């Protein structure tokens, strides 16, 4: 495993979670993992994100934080007793609502949102966070609590990704309220410009404040 980004293939048992599949001495040096439409980051208290397990013959971008040394990685295959006691994680098949759907691109960044602050209600696990590049939907993810990873797809030269993010773009976000279909603007000062394979932490998204563009005095009662 070389410094920074490495594209690796998983050849272990389907559905083994990250911490079990990677040796401890390697795991402590990994910053992030990015798969097709899913990602995970390692913080001081564990892994966060939608990528919670490895699946056989799939490719993953692994980011190694060591700047000089290379590492030797050999997948850990759990013993039979451990495998039966801990079980395996089934691959998720989430149906994205049609109105907030997007095309998978070969270029992608993930924004890990720590919290969403709304004025009038609390976000539920039925609601979605939608990423936009201008008026084009480039990603969406169902809210899953602290550090939910929101994908933001990039333009990879194909017709299906026209209008998607490039290096000079900064995505914006909206909350999709599942029960009503309402889209609510969100804002933050911590949203960085888009970069392929990056995993960016956004501590909090806030409901955008509506600023009146005019006002008037009516006759007094």
C-alpha positions, 0 to 999 in steps of 0.5 A, a space after each residue: 500500500 503506497 502513500 495516499 490513494 491506492 486502488 485495491 480489490 477485495 478477495 475475502 468473504 462477502 459482507 465482512 465489516 471494515 475493522 475485521 477485514 483489515 489488519 489492525 496495524 494497517 487499519 490505524 493508518 487508513 484515512 478513508 475508503 471509497 467504493 462505487 457510490 459509498 465511502 467511509 472515513 476513520 475518526 478517533 471513535 471508529 468508522 463512519 459512512 455508508 461503506 460498512 463492509 467489503 464485497 468480493 471482487 469489488 474495487 476500493 480506493 484506500 487512502 493511506 496517511 503515511 507519507 513515506 513508508 509503504 505497507 503490506 496488506 493481506 486481507 483477514 479471513 475471520 475464523 468460522 466461529 467468529 464469522 457465525 457469531 458476528 455474522 455478515 453484513 448484507 449489501 444494501 439496495 436502497 431505492 432513491 426517490 425518482 425526483 432526487 435520483 442521479 447517475 453514478 459517475 467514475 468521479 465522486 467526492 463524499 461530504 460527511 455531514 455531522 449534524 443538520 440544524 433545522 428551525 421548525 422540526 427534526 430530520 428523520 431517517 426517512 429524509 434525504 440530503 441532496 447535493 446540487 451543482 448549480 441546478 443539477 442533482 449530483 448526489 443524494 443520501 438518506 439521512 443516517 445520523 452523525 457523519 452521513 456521507 453525501 455523494 457528489 458526482 463529477 463530470 467524467 466526460 460522458 453525456 450522462 454526467 454533463 453538468 456534474 461537478 468539476 474542480 472549480 465547483 462547490 456543491 450546495 445541499 438541500 433537505 428532501 422531506 420524504 413525507 411532503 416532498 418539500 426541498 429546503 435549502 441548507 447552508 454551511 461555511 465548511 463546504 470546500 470545492 469539489 475534488 475527485 475521491 476526496 472525503 470532506 467533513 462538514 460539521 453542520 448544515 443549517 437551514 438557510 435563512 430567508 432574506 426578504 427582498 422588499 418590505 412595506 408599511 401597511 395602514 395602521 389598524 
